[in-house]
Amino acid sequence: MKHNIKKRPIPFFITAPIPCPYLDGKTERRMVTDLATADAIPLHDKLSRVGFRRSHNLVYTPVCHECSACLAVRNVVEEFKPSNSQRRILRINQNLVVNESPAKATNERFELFSLYQDKRHTGGDMATMDYYDFQALIEETPVVTSHIDFHNEHGMLIAGCLVDIMEDGLSAVYSYFDPTYKKNSLGSYIILWLIQKTKQLSLPYLYLGYWVKGSQKMTYKDKFQPLECYNGLGWEKLKKVI
């Protein structure tokens, strides 16, 4: 016997306003849905292609009143050509040992994450995270997620990155690193490595989260052109909307 069962609509929620983490004097609201209530992998892929981002089991997109500064961006990997400074970063870090593994929390990863928060984001919300909060950040994922470790020549973990694997690309969920390795420009190196990895997988895009016009915290993403941004209707070159 066949049953004609209609699929339940996916519930979306709007969060209450909170202070914007990127622009002083602004408030932020998000449209959110829970991936755990649906077919997580295809839904995550579909929503990522219209500007949503994942955190834990949730995906979200900003829906701020009278502000549209946040734009989801992705690097077009086949068109990317590293600059002279980016080639220098690749050379400096060519001896790092990179390992991919399932998204699991470890003491080593947590210690590096805590160091990064203490030195780079003192006073931020994530600076107060304990091991169990970190474990939730890393392990609460209903999609295919990997953790990338970057070790120096002495076997010390100096950088890490949480990455979602999607149908049309990789998504850099969160990265952290040892800030004392200033000459290595580890934040930039992680992105450069992910661009190379995306190419190796024959995927077209590296999703880089939100670019926020007017936020100094997000200016580093400008260096990884060509970037496309989602404008509410489709993707276009970021330079058209700057």
N, C-alpha and C positions, 0 to 999 in steps of 0.2 A: 504494500500500500504506500502510495506517495503522499507526502505531506507538503502542503504549500505554506511554508512558514516564512513570514516576512522578517527580514533582518531588522533588528532594533536599531533606531537611529543612535548615532554616537553622541553622547552628552558633552557639551562644551560649557565651561563656566568662566565668568569674568571675576578676577580677583579684586579685592578692595584696593584703593590707592595707597601706595607706599612711596617714600622718598626715592627718587631716581638715583641709581648707583653711578650714573655717568654724567649727568648734567645737574649742576647746582640749581636749586630753586624749582626743579621740576618734580612731578610725581609720575609714577609708573603704574599702569594696570596691564594685566595679561589675560589673554584668552587661553584656557587650559583644557586639556582632556587627558584622561588616563588610558595609557596604552594597554594596561592589564585587562581592560574590559572588552577588548576587541582583538582582531587578528593583528597582533602587534607589528610584525615585520612589514607587511604591505601597507598598513596604515601609516607607520613611521616614514616609509619611503614616500608615500603620497603627500603627507603633510610637510615633509622636508622640502619637497619640490615647490611648495607654496609659502616658504619662509618660516616654518616652525623649527624649533630647536628642542632637543631632549634634555631632561634633567631627571635622573632616577627613572621612575615608571611614567613620568609625565612628559607631554610635549606642550610647548607654549609659543605664543607670539605676542608682541606688544600691541595693545589697542589703547594708546594713550590719547586723552582728549586734547585737541589743539597742539599736538606734537607728533611729528613723523620722522624724527631724526634717526631712529633705529632702522637699519636696512640689513636684511639677511644678505650675506655675500658668499660667493664661491669663486675659487680660482679655476680658470680654464687651463687645465694642465698641459695640453698639447701646444698651446700658444705661449706658455711661460718660457721666458729666457732669463736666466739669472744675471743680475748686474755684476759689475766688477767686485763690489763689496760682498755680494752674496756668494760669489765664487771663492772669495777669500774665506768666508765663514765655512764653506764646505771643505776647503783645504785644511783649515785649522782643526776641524773635527773629524778628519778622515780616519783617525785611529780609534775612535770610539767604537765600542762593541754594542751592537743593537740586537735586542731580543724581543720577540713578540710572544705573548702568552695570554691565556684566558684572563679576563678581568677579575682579579682577586686582590684583596687587600693583604699586605704583608707589613711587618714591623719596619723593614727597610724602606719601603715606599712611604709609610706614614711618617717616619722621621724626616725624610726629605721634604715631604709635603708640608710638615709643620715648620721646618726651617724656611721654606719658601714663603709661607704665610707670615712668619715673624719678621722677615727681612723686607718683603715687598708689599705686604698688605696689612700692616699693623693697624689694628682697630677695625678691620673689616669683619663681616659676619663669619667668614670662613676661618678667621684666625682663632676662633674659640672652639673649633671642631675637635672632638676627641677621636680616639681610634674607631669607635663604633659609628660615629658620624662619617668618618672617612670610608669605612667599610661600606656604608650605605651608598655613598657617592660612587664608589668603584663597582660594587657588585649588584646594585639594584638596577637591572637592565633587562627588559623583555625582548631585546633585539640582539643581533650578533655584534658583540663588542670585544675588543682586544685591548690589552695594556702593553705599551711599548716602553721598554727600559733602555736607557743609554748609560753604559758603564765606561769609566775611563780605563787607561791602560793598567791600573792597579786593581781593577775589579770593583771599584767603588761606584755605586749608583749616583749619578749626578743630574739626571733628568728623567722625566716620565711623562707619558701622554696616554689619555683614555680616548679610544677611537671607535666609532661605530662604522660598520661595513654595510653599505647600502647598494642598491641595484645599480645606481649611476655614479657612485663615487664613495669617498671616505668622508667622514664627518669628525673633525677635531672637537671632541667634547670638552676636554679640560687638559691643560698641560701645566707642569711645574718643574722647577729646576733649582740647582744650587746657585744662588746669586753671586757667590764669591768667584765664579768662573766668568768674570766679566769679558775677557778678551774672546771667549768662545761664542758670545752672543747666542746662548743656548735656546732662547725663545724663538729666534729666527731660524736657527738650525733645525729645530723640530718641524717647523712648517716646510722648510726646504726638503727635509727627509720625507715628509708625508707627500709632498708633490711628486717626488721620485717614485715613492711606493705606489701612488695612485696610477702613475704611468705604467709601472710594471704590471699592474693588475688590468691594464687596458680599460680603465674607467675614465670618464671625461672630466669629473669635477672633484675638487677638494672643498668641502663646505667648511667655512671658517667662522660661523656664528654671525654676530651682528657688528656692522660698522656703524658708528654713531657720529654723525656730523657735529663738530664742536667739542668732542671729547678727546682729550690728549691720550687717554688710556687706549684708544682704538686706532691712533694714527699709524701704528706699526703695520697694520693690514694694508695700508696704501702701497707698501713696498712690494706687494706680491701681485702685481698686475700681469695679465689682464684679469680684472675682477668683474663679475656680473653681480648685480643686485636685483632683488625681487621688489618690483614697484607696485604690487597689489594686483597686477594683471598678468605679468610675465617677467622674465629675466631680461635685463639689458645691461650694457656696459656701464660700470659705475661712473665713468667720467662724464656721462651725459646728465647726471643728476647732481654732481658736486657744485 
